[in-house]
Amino acid sequence: MIEQFITKIRQYEIRIRKAVNADMRGSFRSVFKGSGLEFTDLREYQYGDDVRTIDWNVSAKGHGTFVKIFREEKEQTVFFLLDVSGSQQVGDATQSKLNTAKEICGVLALSAIQEASHVGLLCFSDQKEKYIRPSNGMKHGYQFITELYKLKPQSTKTNLADAILFTLNVLKRRSVVIFISDFIDTNYEHSLRALARKHDLVMIHLRDQRETDLPPLGIIPMRDPETNKTTWVNTSSPWFRKRIRHEFSQLGQKMEQFSRQNDINYVGIDSKADYVGPLVKLFKVRRQR
């Protein structure tokens, strides 16, 4: 029921807000603020200017060295990229990765709305499943959560690169982008790097123990939720179970390393676990950055 979904989101949002405020002894607003700066103009370099603000493209034209001038943004946009493809359906009858992803998205959206941010959303598979243009206000917030709850994906496939390119096209100003996915796809790293350069990127990597801790049930059929293909595998084989654990472990390590190299905030979350702790830890890192 939508009422139960909203109630759960509000309870989690209150828990996170209390934990963040208690841990940081400061405003919750800063976790969504991002850089809060936008480019406005150029001027000639003066002694003492931060060399990181030099516009090398303009300076290379030979008319002097110029630095970029920024001003503080009065309105912050928080944009959610939510993967709703078939691999997000992994889980059990009580909670799948997609259920957890929707909850986290709803909780953070409600928090951002209460901090006067504009909030938008793209739910995607290998196509645009749902797009909500950024706006603010509690009315928009509850419409956002309602649309999130009602969403029934039309496709089971994944295309992370296309979703990232769509986001790059619709967000004209620097924004906080919260990307919630299991990141099971290929050939999207270049686009993800571009997204991190243009925006303040937060990656929430969802995992499920059912993917990595296979019980020894013998030879059983396993269906790929994205391709709908069934493969028979021997889950009693220690080699097979070890290989599966290794593949998912490697993906997590790869995403963490990619995040460090590209100044991205990253957190891995188990879809069956309480996500309040990991999110609070993530916000603490963002506050200190």
Buried (B, 14 or more C-beta within 10 A) or exposed (E): EEEEBBEEBBEBBEBBBEBBEEEBEEEBBBBBBBBBEEEEEBEEBEEEEEEEBBBEEBBEEEEEBBBBEBEEBEEBBBBBBBBBBBBBBBBEEEBBBBBBBBBBBBBBBBBBBBBEBBBBBBBBBBEEBBBBEBBBEEEBBBEBBBBBBEBEBEBBBBBBBBBBBBBBEBBEEBBBBBBBBBBBBEEBBEBBBBBBEBBBBBBBBBBBBBBBEBEEEEEEEEEEBBEEEEEEBEBBBEEBBEEBBEEBEEBBEEBBEBBEEBEBBBBBBBBBBEBBEBBBEBBBEBBEE
